[in-house]
Amino acid sequence: MKDHVKVIGILWIVYGVFFFGLACLALLFFFGVATIPNVEDIEPGALRIIGILVSSFLGLIALPQIIGGLGLIKHKEWARILMLVISFISLPHVPFGTALGVYSMIVLFNPETGRLFQGGPPPAAP
């Protein structure tokens, strides 16, 4: 299970960096559209505000994923709880959020994983 937890941590970090990249692209897109000359129908200030709001929202989604992934790699109990919540929230994000959320829940709800995060003795081999 230790390897599965490490893989989940890395995958959540990658997924969070992806969302952070989307936040940067959204900001660049809206600020870029706002600078197009002769766009009378659209207020450039409104586009900038929309860009800031969209990129902030995506950045706020990315931040706990990255922090939780780093915590999972370090086997912190708070990270396990955080990532279970984030896994549940990410289930509607088809297909990657759903797959990563289900995989994370399967691994993090495992009793062996619970002992790993609580620092208990490893299970005896049969």
N, C-alpha and C positions, 0 to 999 in steps of 0.2 A: 504494500500500500504506500510505502514511502516514495517509491518511484512515481506512482500515480499522482500523489499530492504535488510532487515537484513538476510533473507535466502539466497539471491543472494550473499551478501558479504561473508557469511560463506562458501557457495559452491565454490566461486572463491578462497578463501584462501585454502580450501582443494584441489582443482584442482592444484593450484600453488605449494603446498607442494608435491603433487604427482609428478609434473614435476621436482621439486628439488630433490626428491628421485631418479627419473630416471637419473638425472644428476650425482648423486653420484654413482649409479650402473654402469653407463657407464664408469666413471672414474676408478672404481675398476676393471671392466671387462677388459678394454684395458691395464691397468697397470698389471693386473694378467696374461693376455696372453703374455705380453712382457717379463715376468719373467720365462716363461716355458723354460727349458733347451733344447738344441739341435733343435732349430727352426731356421734353416739356411735360409729358403726361405723368412722369414719375418724379416724385420729390427726392433728390439725392440724399437729403438728411434722413428721410424715412428709411431709405435703403440701408444707410449706415447703421441706424438703430436696429433694424431687423437683422442685419449681419452680426452685430454685437450680441443680440439676444440669442440668435441661433447658435453662434459659436460658443457662447457662455453655457448654454444648455448642454451642448455636446461635450464641452470640456468638463462640466460637472458630472456627466455620465462616466467619462473616462477616468477621472481622478480616483474614485473608490476602487475601480477595477485594477488599476495599476498598484495602488497601495495595498489592496487585499491580496493581489498576486505575489507581491514581495513578502507580505506577512505569511502566506502559505509556504513559500520556499523556506522561511525561517521557522516554521512550525509554531506559530503563535495562535493561541486559542481564539483571540478576538478576530483574527483573520478568517478562521474557519466559520465563525458565526456570520461575519460580514459577507463572506463569499456565498454562504447558503442563502442569505437574503438577496444578494445580487443575482444569484443563479435563478431564483424564483422569478425575479423581476424580468430577467432576460429571456424567459421562455417564449414570449410572443415575437421575439426578433428572429423570425424564420430566415434562413436555415441555420446560420452559425450560432446565434444566441440560444436557440432551442437545443442544438446538439451539445454545445458547451455547458449549458445549464443542466441538462439531464445527466451528462457525464459527471459534472461536479457534484450534483446531489447524490448520485450513486456512490461515489467515492467518499464524500464527506460525511454521509450518514452511516457508513460502515463502522461497526463497533471497534474494529482494529484501528481505524483512523482516529477514533475518539481517544483510544489509549495512547496513540502516538502523540497527539496534541496535549494530552494531560500529563505526559511524562511517565506513564505507567510502564510496568514491565512488558516486554514484547510477548506475544502469545507463544505458547509452547508448540513446537512442531509435533504433529501426530506420528 
